[in-house]
Amino acid sequence: IVYDIETDGDIFDVTQQKFIIAYSAEPGKENKMTYELIEKEWLQKFVQKLLDFDGYIVWFNNIWFDNPVIIHNVWWSQADIDNLNSKSIDIFHFVHHMAGKKISLNKMASALVGVEKTLSSWLEWVQLYKDYIKTGDEEKYTTFKLYCKNDVKMTILLLLYLLYYKRIALEGEEQQFDIQTLVANSCSQSVINNPITPDTQSNASIFE
């Protein structure tokens, strides 16, 4: 399952993040990806689905952000966060481990698979959400839903790229790896063993 959430709140404190929407995708018939919109009233059911899922959960910085945020928004259990993290493939942390630097989702996707975000920045999404809350403009709601869904698509394509080519070539450096290394370097234990120094700027920059 590949999933992404959109939130509102202090980006540095996952316990204060307010869940807005999410999109998830998983293989369906004929190996085509099936997308699902998750709104607030469906979040608890979705979280339970992830907890029960016998497979990998994929995203970009999900170990430190998305997984704890969705747990905090339905109930609190460190054991449930640990459960999600233990079966997560975190592409952001995998590339950080391999390249030794932070590389944003948009930069990776545009360089490797030729797909970019539908909005110029996360801040533009935040403004769209605020405008939607203020005006009830459904067109704005459709726009920020598309932004979230497209992020999931970008991540799926990145994952397929990594699984197929088993190498990354960014900023003039190429590294090869096998699938076992991909899993090992993107799991929660790898994140613990290879901590990332916080930026002075918003963590949202890694998604842009």
C-alpha positions as CSV (number, residue, x, y, z in Angstrom):
1,I,0.0,0.0,0.0
2,V,1.3,3.5,-0.9
3,Y,-0.3,6.4,0.9
4,D,0.1,10.1,1.5
5,I,-1.7,12.4,3.9
6,E,-2.3,16.2,3.9
7,T,-2.4,18.0,7.2
8,D,-2.6,21.3,8.9
9,G,-0.6,22.3,12.0
10,D,2.9,22.6,13.4
11,I,5.1,20.7,10.9
12,F,7.6,20.1,13.7
13,D,5.2,18.4,16.1
14,V,3.4,15.3,14.7
15,T,1.1,15.3,17.8
16,Q,-0.3,18.6,16.8
17,Q,-0.9,17.8,13.1
18,K,-4.6,17.8,12.1
19,F,-5.5,15.2,9.4
20,I,-7.3,16.6,6.4
21,I,-7.3,13.9,3.7
22,A,-5.2,11.0,2.4
23,Y,-4.9,9.0,-0.8
24,S,-3.8,5.4,-0.9
25,A,-3.1,3.0,-3.8
26,E,-2.6,-0.7,-4.1
27,P,-2.5,-3.2,-6.9
28,G,-5.8,-4.2,-8.3
29,K,-6.9,-6.3,-11.2
30,E,-4.3,-6.8,-14.0
31,N,-1.8,-5.2,-11.7
32,K,-3.3,-1.7,-12.2
33,M,-3.1,0.5,-9.2
34,T,-6.4,1.3,-7.5
35,Y,-6.6,4.7,-5.8
36,E,-8.7,5.5,-2.7
37,L,-9.6,8.8,-1.2
38,I,-9.6,8.8,2.6
39,E,-11.5,11.7,4.3
40,K,-11.7,12.3,8.0
41,E,-14.7,10.1,8.7
42,W,-12.9,7.1,7.1
43,L,-9.5,7.6,8.7
44,Q,-10.0,5.1,11.6
45,K,-11.1,2.4,9.2
46,F,-8.1,3.1,7.0
47,V,-5.7,3.0,10.0
48,Q,-7.0,-0.3,11.0
49,K,-6.6,-1.6,7.5
50,L,-2.9,-0.6,7.6
51,L,-2.4,-2.2,11.0
52,D,-3.9,-5.4,9.7
53,F,-2.1,-5.3,6.4
54,D,0.3,-8.2,5.8
55,G,2.7,-6.4,3.4
56,Y,4.8,-3.3,2.9
57,I,3.5,0.2,3.5
58,V,5.3,2.7,1.2
59,W,5.7,6.5,1.4
60,F,8.2,9.3,1.6
61,N,9.1,10.1,5.2
62,N,6.2,8.0,6.5
63,I,8.3,6.6,9.5
64,W,8.8,10.0,11.2
65,F,5.7,11.8,9.9
66,D,2.7,10.1,8.2
67,N,2.5,7.0,10.4
68,P,2.6,8.7,13.8
69,V,0.2,11.5,12.5
70,I,-2.5,9.1,11.5
71,I,-2.3,7.2,14.8
72,H,-2.5,10.5,16.8
73,N,-5.6,11.5,14.8
74,V,-7.6,8.3,15.7
75,W,-6.1,7.1,19.0
76,W,-2.7,7.0,20.7
77,S,-0.6,3.9,20.8
78,Q,3.2,3.8,20.4
79,A,2.8,0.1,19.7
80,D,0.6,0.9,16.7
81,I,3.1,3.4,15.4
82,D,5.9,0.8,15.8
83,N,3.7,-1.7,13.9
84,L,3.3,0.6,10.9
85,N,7.0,1.6,11.0
86,S,8.1,-2.0,11.1
87,K,6.6,-2.8,7.7
88,S,7.3,0.6,6.1
89,I,9.4,1.3,3.0
90,D,10.5,4.9,3.5
91,I,11.9,6.1,0.1
92,F,13.1,9.4,1.6
93,H,15.2,7.7,4.2
94,F,16.4,5.1,1.7
95,V,17.8,7.8,-0.6
96,H,19.1,9.8,2.3
97,H,21.0,6.7,3.5
98,M,22.4,5.9,0.0
99,A,23.2,9.5,-1.1
100,G,24.0,11.0,2.3
101,K,21.8,14.0,1.6
102,K,18.2,15.1,1.7
103,I,16.5,15.0,-1.7
104,S,12.9,16.1,-2.1
105,L,10.1,14.0,-3.6
106,N,9.6,16.5,-6.4
107,K,13.3,16.6,-7.3
108,M,13.6,12.8,-7.3
109,A,10.4,12.2,-9.3
110,S,11.1,14.9,-11.9
111,A,14.7,13.7,-12.4
112,L,14.0,9.9,-12.4
113,V,10.5,9.4,-13.8
114,G,9.6,12.8,-15.3
115,V,6.6,13.6,-13.1
116,E,6.2,16.7,-11.0
117,K,3.9,18.0,-8.3
118,T,0.7,19.7,-9.4
119,L,1.3,22.7,-7.1
120,S,4.4,24.8,-6.8
121,S,4.8,24.2,-3.0
122,W,3.2,22.8,0.1
123,L,2.4,26.3,1.2
124,E,0.2,26.7,-1.9
125,W,-1.7,23.6,-0.8
126,V,-2.2,25.1,2.7
127,Q,-3.6,28.3,1.2
128,L,-6.0,26.3,-1.0
129,Y,-7.2,24.4,2.0
130,K,-7.8,27.6,4.0
131,D,-9.6,29.1,1.0
132,Y,-11.8,26.0,0.7
133,I,-12.7,26.2,4.4
134,K,-13.6,29.9,4.1
135,T,-15.5,29.7,0.8
136,G,-16.7,26.1,0.4
137,D,-15.4,26.3,-3.2
138,E,-15.5,22.7,-4.4
139,E,-13.0,23.5,-7.2
140,K,-10.4,24.3,-4.6
141,Y,-11.2,21.0,-2.9
142,T,-10.8,19.1,-6.1
143,T,-7.4,20.8,-6.7
144,F,-5.9,19.8,-3.4
145,K,-7.3,16.3,-3.7
146,L,-5.5,16.0,-7.0
147,Y,-2.3,17.3,-5.4
148,C,-2.4,14.5,-2.8
149,K,-3.3,11.8,-5.4
150,N,-0.5,12.9,-7.7
151,D,2.0,12.6,-4.8
152,V,1.0,9.0,-4.4
153,K,1.4,8.5,-8.2
154,M,4.9,10.0,-8.0
155,T,5.9,7.7,-5.2
156,I,4.6,4.6,-7.0
157,L,6.6,5.5,-10.1
158,L,9.7,6.1,-8.0
159,L,9.3,2.8,-6.3
160,L,8.9,1.0,-9.6
161,Y,12.0,2.8,-10.9
162,L,14.1,1.7,-8.0
163,L,12.8,-1.9,-8.1
164,Y,13.4,-2.2,-11.9
165,Y,16.8,-0.4,-12.3
166,K,18.2,-1.1,-8.8
167,R,20.3,2.1,-9.0
168,I,20.0,5.8,-8.4
169,A,21.9,8.5,-10.3
170,L,21.3,11.9,-8.8
171,E,23.6,15.0,-9.0
172,G,26.3,13.1,-10.9
173,E,26.6,10.1,-8.6
174,E,25.3,6.6,-9.3
175,Q,24.9,3.9,-6.8
176,Q,23.6,0.3,-7.3
177,F,21.7,-1.8,-4.8
178,D,19.6,-5.0,-4.6
179,I,16.1,-5.3,-3.3
180,Q,17.3,-6.5,0.1
181,T,19.4,-3.3,0.4
182,L,16.4,-1.2,-0.6
183,V,14.3,-2.8,2.2
184,A,17.1,-2.7,4.8
185,N,17.9,1.0,4.1
186,S,14.4,2.2,4.2
187,C,13.1,0.5,7.3
188,S,12.6,1.9,10.8
189,Q,15.8,0.3,12.1
190,S,17.8,2.1,9.4
191,V,16.1,5.4,10.3
192,I,17.1,4.9,14.0
193,N,20.7,4.0,13.0
194,N,21.0,6.8,10.6
195,P,19.3,9.8,12.1
196,I,18.7,12.9,10.0
197,T,19.8,16.3,11.3
198,P,16.8,18.7,11.5
199,D,16.8,21.6,9.1
200,T,16.2,25.1,10.3
201,Q,13.6,25.4,7.6
202,S,10.2,23.6,7.5
203,N,10.4,19.9,7.1
204,A,7.8,20.4,4.3
205,S,10.7,21.2,2.0
206,I,11.6,17.5,1.6
207,F,8.2,17.0,-0.1
208,E,8.4,20.0,-2.5
